[in-house]
Amino acid sequence: MSTNLLEMNHIKKQFDGLQVLKDVSIHVEEGEVLSIIGPSGSGKSTLLRCATLLTRIDGGEISYMGKKAIWTENGKVCMPSKNEIKDIQSYFGLVFQNFNLFPHFTVMKNITDAPIHVQKRNKDEVYKEARELLAKMGLSDKEDAYPYQLSGGQCQRVAIARALALNPKILFFDEPTSALDPELTGEVLRVIRSLADLHITMVIVTHEMNFAKDISDRVIFMDKGVIAVEGTPSEVFSSSNARMKEFLGKFHQGEK
Amino acid sequence: MSFQVMLQQLTTGFGSTLVIFFLTLLFSLPLGMVVYFGRVSRFKPLSWIVKAYISIMRGTPLMLQLLLWYFGPFYLWGMNIGGYKFTAIILGCSLNYAAYFAEIYRSGIESIPVGQYEAAQLLGYNKSQTFFKIVLPQVVKIVLPSVTNEVITLVKDTSLVYSVSYIEMFALAKQIAAAQTTVLPFVIAGVFYYVFNFVVAWVMEWLEKKMNYYR
């Protein structure tokens, strides 16, 4: 059996007594695209924040490529040494709902600064790769622009390029189109789709049902802090789970 | 005394004013950052002490603080009062202004969205890189108008050192006015303060414009 790229086992997380994640386990294989859907407050974003170590879990364990990133021992949360964490952190990237670009950096600097100053890679090489990424994002003419000069969709594409520039093994998306109007959503989804075609491992929390159906190898439907349904897109979207049906019903209603 | 002589004397006094102004800025601007870090330290006793320090510095008159720095060492340890006057002035002004700057920095740093830190963490920046590359440049832009206010106040506050009989422009103006029974020295001093603050405001506005390359 090959090791999973990401493994999250029995993850528990509560905020002020509210159990947001109740024993959630997911695993992601290399090259896989996993979408996580579900109503607001179901815990999907929290799961992503736990996976990216932005939020500390209360229980369970997370490992990347077989290396433990965080785990619990006798109810205590443990993490490996700083260097190991740094190493593990380089395995994943995250695209935020509201981009979180650095406003005082140009598009180019947003993308190249971390590869140059964190990964200490060769400057010319990083710039060359960044230009290729920008071309892929359809933003070749925006190299010297500042984030405030871009539309939301363009910002999100820069954010995707910024995450990709560090060559992560897995890329997380936290509702990447939720802050965008429908017109701009399309351009971002197209970019993510092109990444799926390149077999880049991705975990996507999204409210775009058709997109999730199309692009994913596997879909997880979360509800009230647990995984309610899991399977291939066709399995999940035709599931007889009552909550799933209700959720999809509301979604289709909204579509009409 | 002719107008020209008066002007000459006050110009010399203005030199002393400038020295106090620039030295106070030189020390208080970075010291404010140190005070800020103490203020937000996770080591509670330190943060309490620094909070008390800020509270006292802001809650009592600068003139009173200057008098304490000046007379304190003399009455407490019998130090030679003439020997450290200038040091006492720069110390008093710097410590006072550092407290204000610390609070200005704090307001700026706290207004940086949490997402900036999260993005930096995800990109692998360490703590000092995050602070110096991501946070601080944005803070400078945010706090610039408040800092301008303080700097302008400092120009005028330099006049308080007359209370420890340090001779700079304001003290001179008082002396001349008393000796010559005329208000002219005050008018001249006022023009000096105003013109200098005009320049300060102009420089700060130029800096603000320079920071406007992003929003």
Interface residues (C-beta under 8 A of the other chain):
Chain A: T52 L53 L54 K86 Q89 S90 F92 G93 L94 F96 N98 N100 L101 F102 P103 H104 D113 A114 H117 V118 Q119 Y146 P147 Y148 R162 A163 L166
Chain B: P113 G115 Q116 E118 A119 Q121 L122 L123 G124 Y125 Q129 K133 I134 P137 Q138 K141 Y213 Y214 R215
